[in-house]
Amino acid sequence: MSTEPATSTEPRRDQHGHRSDHSRRSPRRGRAPLVPTAILLLGTFYCLIPLAWVVMASTKSGSELFTTFTFWPGSGLLENVGELTAHREGLYWRWMANSALYAGLGAFLSALLSCLTGFALAKYRFPGRTALFNILLAGVLVPPIMLAVPQFLLFAEVGLTNSYLSVLLPSVVSPFGIYLARVYAAASVPDSLLEAARTEGAGELRVFWKVALPIMLPGLVTVFLFQFVAIWNNFLLPYILLSDDGKFPVTVGLYTLLNQGASQPVLYTLVITGSLLSVIPLIALFLSLQRFWRIDLLSGAVKS
């Protein structure tokens, strides 16, 4: 007579004899979710095809650009970079420096202002707080194109058109950044910690800089990244406000270069190479700040 227990070959059952959910799900374990995977692969393919085209096209010389297979690499990358650098005495790198100034300084000031405003809305009780927050939320829904012409008229009135400030000042205020900072401050900064600091004699400004700001740093980095990308890719506002091409950001500069390509086809390769080089700072920024980005995501994952 065999002594092997029956449970070794039969699925597990509970005390009432019903088959457990664990045993019913076990045959599916290890099976890839095909539909979500296919959708993700399709989305990845859709997003990467334009980037792959830019990478391949930037390696081609002017004669190879329209005569060789689209996704076949060429032999003119270094030549294109040299011609782009030499074009009008390095005007392209002036555009890149302008974009770095607009995006870097604008995103830093915007993140700081968003952090201050979000902390105040989350931790202080004052009349009109809810109405003010609702107005900020409404500002998130307003398309930037609707504000471009009024901003132009306003800066023209005070004589600030065609200046660095005309592009920098509108980018400092971000309703979406304030909303993110408000949510992050409400969830991550304990009221008891603020009360303890006040009990020790710290003023409100010291409470913010020494207690709240270090806790909100991951959220601050998130707001900085969002604003940096938005300002770097901004086109319409500097296109309307600026007339001196020495103050153009790289987006407007490449657009003017593309328009000149209608009469000089050789400039097409410079535009494509410039587009490829303009993406590199964004990739480098995300790679250097991904540690803070992950901390922010993990912090949000464990909040109740």
Salt bridges, closest charged atoms under 4 A:
ASP21 OD1 - ARG24 NH2 1.84
ASP191 OD1 - LYS123 NZ 2.90
GLU195 OE2 - ARG198 NH1 3.03
GLU204 OE2 - ARG198 NE 2.85
ASP245 OD2 - ARG88 NH1 2.86
